[in-house]
């Protein structure tokens, strides 16, 4: 019976999530059941996106021996939050992580797998290679150059990439990948989850937030909309409309 249960958990991430005490929402069911290797989550605050990333990260480490899973966030505090969710789920399975896992933001498993949570610094990431799963939390705030530096880590391992965030203006790689219909944007499996679709967030609370916050903040934090700040001088659409291939550049790009 134990062997059958382990086999079920290994091949069913929904069952795994339930085993660690999570009752997935409808969109989370879809996320956990997808076999896509490129996932974008444009989700409201408190929608459970970081929790799902932690579940996927731990599942990969447990059931794919020798896996290297990196969870990256712009700041150490955010990396700690996501790693805390990984360790909490690990404890729900009856395991106990040592105190070093909390201090060093890393979890080493007996099967040779590792989960490492790192703040978004190119210096901390350059030494890693052959990454099996790369999770970028708060991806809208990850600098473009850092994103470009970490993608090659997936080349040898043919690893998976998961980006999750609320929007933060019409800028950056998260916005570009979410809105792109061709090129690098192709191949992504996208999940958009506004607060109105999160059963744990009441309409009364959203009404209170709508009245208290500037509309562009509310639209980003709760409605998954890529909007611009009211004090922005030139909007994204205006800049895009001003760019054309019909005018010869004044200066040639350096070769």
C-alpha positions as CSV (number, residue, x, y, z in Angstrom):
1,X,0.0,0.0,0.0
2,X,2.8,2.4,0.9
3,X,4.6,1.7,-2.5
4,X,1.3,2.4,-4.3
5,X,0.8,5.7,-2.4
6,X,4.4,6.7,-3.2
7,X,3.9,6.0,-6.9
8,X,0.7,8.0,-6.9
9,X,2.4,11.0,-5.3
10,X,5.4,10.8,-7.7
11,X,3.1,11.0,-10.8
12,X,0.3,13.2,-9.5
13,X,1.3,16.6,-8.2
14,X,-2.3,17.4,-7.1
15,X,-2.2,14.3,-4.8
16,X,1.2,15.5,-3.6
17,X,-0.2,19.0,-2.8
18,X,-3.1,17.4,-0.9
19,X,-0.6,15.2,1.0
20,X,1.2,18.2,2.3
21,X,-2.0,19.8,3.5
22,X,-3.0,22.0,0.5
23,X,-6.4,21.9,-1.2
24,X,-5.6,23.3,-4.6
25,X,-7.9,25.9,-6.3
26,X,-9.1,25.1,-9.8
27,X,-6.3,27.0,-11.5
28,X,-3.8,25.3,-9.2
29,X,-5.1,21.9,-10.3
30,X,-4.3,22.9,-13.9
31,X,-0.9,24.2,-13.0
32,X,0.0,21.0,-11.1
33,X,-1.2,18.8,-13.9
34,X,0.6,20.6,-16.7
35,X,3.7,19.0,-18.2
36,X,4.8,22.4,-19.7
37,X,8.5,23.3,-19.2
38,X,7.8,27.0,-19.5
39,X,5.2,28.5,-17.1
40,X,4.2,32.1,-16.5
41,X,2.0,32.9,-13.5
42,X,0.5,36.4,-13.6
43,X,-1.4,36.2,-10.4
44,X,-3.0,38.5,-7.7
45,X,-1.4,39.0,-4.3
46,X,-2.4,36.2,-2.0
47,X,-3.4,33.9,-4.8
48,X,-1.1,31.1,-3.7
49,X,1.4,31.4,-6.6
50,X,4.5,31.2,-4.4
51,X,3.0,28.2,-2.6
52,X,2.5,26.4,-5.9
53,X,6.0,27.1,-6.9
54,X,7.3,25.7,-3.6
55,X,5.2,22.5,-4.1
56,X,6.5,22.0,-7.6
57,X,10.1,22.7,-6.5
58,X,9.9,20.1,-3.6
59,X,8.1,17.5,-5.8
60,X,10.9,17.8,-8.4
61,X,13.6,17.4,-5.8
62,X,11.9,14.4,-4.0
63,X,10.9,12.3,-7.0
64,X,13.7,13.1,-9.5
65,X,17.0,12.1,-7.7
66,X,19.9,14.3,-8.3
67,X,17.9,17.3,-9.3
68,X,19.1,20.9,-8.9
69,X,16.3,23.3,-8.2
70,X,17.0,27.0,-7.9
71,X,14.4,29.4,-6.4
72,X,15.4,33.0,-7.1
73,X,13.8,36.2,-5.9
74,X,14.9,39.9,-6.2
75,X,15.7,40.1,-2.4
76,X,16.8,37.7,0.3
77,X,13.6,38.2,2.3
78,X,11.5,37.0,-0.7
79,X,13.8,34.1,-1.2
80,X,13.4,33.2,2.5
81,X,9.6,33.3,2.2
82,X,9.6,30.9,-0.7
83,X,12.1,28.6,0.9
84,X,10.0,28.6,4.1
85,X,7.1,27.2,2.0
86,X,9.3,24.5,0.6
87,X,10.5,23.5,4.1
88,X,7.0,23.7,5.6
89,X,5.7,21.2,2.9
90,X,8.8,19.0,3.6
91,X,7.8,18.9,7.3
92,X,4.2,17.9,6.4
93,X,5.7,14.8,4.8
94,X,7.2,13.8,8.1
95,X,10.7,15.0,7.5
96,X,12.7,17.5,9.6
97,X,15.0,19.9,7.9
98,X,18.0,21.0,10.0
99,X,18.6,24.5,11.1
100,X,21.3,25.0,8.5
101,X,18.6,24.7,5.8
102,X,16.9,27.9,7.2
103,X,20.2,29.8,7.6
104,X,21.7,28.9,4.3
105,X,18.4,28.8,2.3
106,X,19.2,25.4,1.0
107,X,17.8,21.9,1.3
108,X,20.0,18.8,0.6
109,X,18.1,15.5,0.2
110,X,19.4,12.0,0.6
111,X,18.6,11.2,-3.0
112,X,21.2,13.8,-4.1
113,X,18.7,16.5,-5.0
114,X,19.2,20.1,-3.8
115,X,16.8,23.1,-3.5
116,X,18.6,26.4,-3.2
117,X,16.9,29.8,-2.7
118,X,18.9,32.8,-3.7
119,X,18.5,36.5,-3.8
120,X,18.7,38.0,-7.3
121,X,22.3,38.8,-7.7
122,X,24.3,37.7,-10.7
123,X,27.3,37.0,-8.4
124,X,25.4,34.4,-6.4
125,X,24.0,32.7,-9.5
126,X,26.9,32.5,-11.9
127,X,28.4,29.3,-10.3
128,X,25.4,27.2,-11.0
129,X,24.9,25.0,-14.1
130,X,22.7,22.1,-15.3
131,X,19.7,23.4,-13.4
132,X,16.6,21.1,-13.6
133,X,14.1,23.7,-12.4
134,X,14.5,27.4,-12.2
135,X,11.8,29.4,-10.3
136,X,11.8,33.2,-10.6
137,X,9.6,34.6,-7.9
138,X,8.5,38.3,-8.2
139,X,9.7,38.0,-11.8
140,X,8.4,41.4,-12.8
141,X,11.1,42.9,-10.6
142,X,13.9,40.7,-11.8
143,X,16.4,42.8,-13.8
144,X,16.6,41.9,-17.5
145,X,20.3,41.3,-17.4
146,X,19.9,38.8,-14.6
147,X,17.2,36.9,-16.5
148,X,19.4,36.7,-19.5
149,X,22.3,35.4,-17.3
150,X,20.3,32.6,-15.7
151,X,18.5,31.2,-18.8
152,X,21.7,29.4,-20.1
153,X,21.7,27.3,-16.9
154,X,18.9,25.3,-18.4
155,X,20.7,24.5,-21.6
156,X,22.5,21.2,-20.7
157,X,19.8,19.8,-18.4
158,X,16.9,20.9,-20.7
159,X,15.5,22.3,-17.5
160,X,12.1,23.9,-16.7
161,X,11.5,27.6,-16.1
162,X,8.7,29.0,-14.0
163,X,8.2,32.8,-13.6
164,X,5.6,34.1,-11.2
165,X,4.6,37.6,-10.2
166,X,2.1,40.4,-10.0
167,X,2.7,43.0,-12.8
168,X,4.9,46.0,-12.2
169,X,4.4,48.3,-15.1
170,X,4.8,47.8,-18.8
171,X,8.5,47.0,-18.7
172,X,10.9,44.1,-18.1
173,X,11.1,40.5,-19.2
174,X,8.0,39.4,-17.3
175,X,5.9,41.9,-19.2
176,X,7.6,41.1,-22.5
177,X,7.2,37.4,-22.2
178,X,3.6,37.7,-21.0
179,X,2.5,39.9,-23.9
180,X,4.7,38.4,-26.6
181,X,2.9,36.3,-29.2
182,X,6.0,35.3,-31.1
183,X,9.7,34.7,-30.7
184,X,10.7,34.0,-27.1
185,X,7.1,34.4,-25.9
186,X,6.0,31.3,-27.8
187,X,5.9,28.1,-25.9
188,X,4.8,29.6,-22.5
189,X,1.9,28.1,-20.6
190,X,0.2,31.1,-19.0
191,X,-1.9,31.3,-15.9
192,X,-3.8,34.6,-15.1
193,X,-5.5,34.7,-11.7
194,X,-7.1,38.0,-10.6
195,X,-8.2,38.3,-6.9
196,X,-11.8,38.0,-7.9
197,X,-11.1,34.3,-8.7
198,X,-9.4,33.6,-5.4
199,X,-12.0,32.0,-3.1
200,X,-10.0,33.1,0.1
201,X,-10.3,36.9,-0.8
202,X,-13.7,38.4,-0.1
203,X,-15.5,40.9,-2.3
204,X,-15.8,43.2,0.8
205,X,-12.0,43.2,1.2
206,X,-11.5,44.0,-2.5
207,X,-14.0,46.9,-2.3
208,X,-12.1,48.3,0.7
209,X,-8.8,48.0,-1.2
210,X,-10.3,49.5,-4.4
211,X,-11.3,52.6,-2.3
212,X,-8.0,52.9,-0.4
213,X,-5.4,52.4,-3.2
214,X,-4.5,54.4,-6.3
215,X,-6.3,52.7,-9.2
216,X,-3.1,51.7,-11.0
217,X,-1.8,50.0,-7.8
218,X,-5.1,48.2,-7.3
219,X,-5.1,47.1,-11.0
220,X,-1.6,45.6,-10.7
221,X,-1.9,44.0,-7.3
222,X,-5.4,42.5,-7.6
223,X,-6.4,42.6,-11.3
224,X,-3.2,41.3,-13.0
225,X,-3.1,44.3,-15.3
226,X,0.1,45.8,-16.7
227,X,-0.4,49.5,-16.1
228,X,1.7,52.6,-15.9
229,X,2.2,54.9,-13.0
230,X,0.2,58.2,-13.1
231,X,3.4,60.3,-13.0
232,X,5.1,58.5,-15.9
233,X,6.0,61.1,-18.6
234,X,5.8,58.8,-21.7
235,X,3.6,55.8,-21.7
236,X,4.6,52.4,-23.2
237,X,2.1,52.7,-26.1
238,X,3.3,56.2,-27.0
239,X,6.9,55.0,-27.1
240,X,6.0,52.0,-29.2
241,X,4.1,54.2,-31.7
242,X,7.2,56.4,-32.1
243,X,9.5,53.6,-33.2
244,X,9.7,52.8,-36.9
245,X,11.9,50.9,-39.2
246,X,11.3,53.5,-42.0
247,X,13.7,56.0,-40.5
248,X,17.5,55.5,-40.9
249,X,19.3,55.6,-37.5
250,X,21.5,58.6,-37.0
251,X,24.2,56.3,-35.5
252,X,25.1,52.8,-36.6
253,X,25.3,50.2,-33.9
254,X,28.8,49.1,-33.0
255,X,29.7,45.7,-34.4
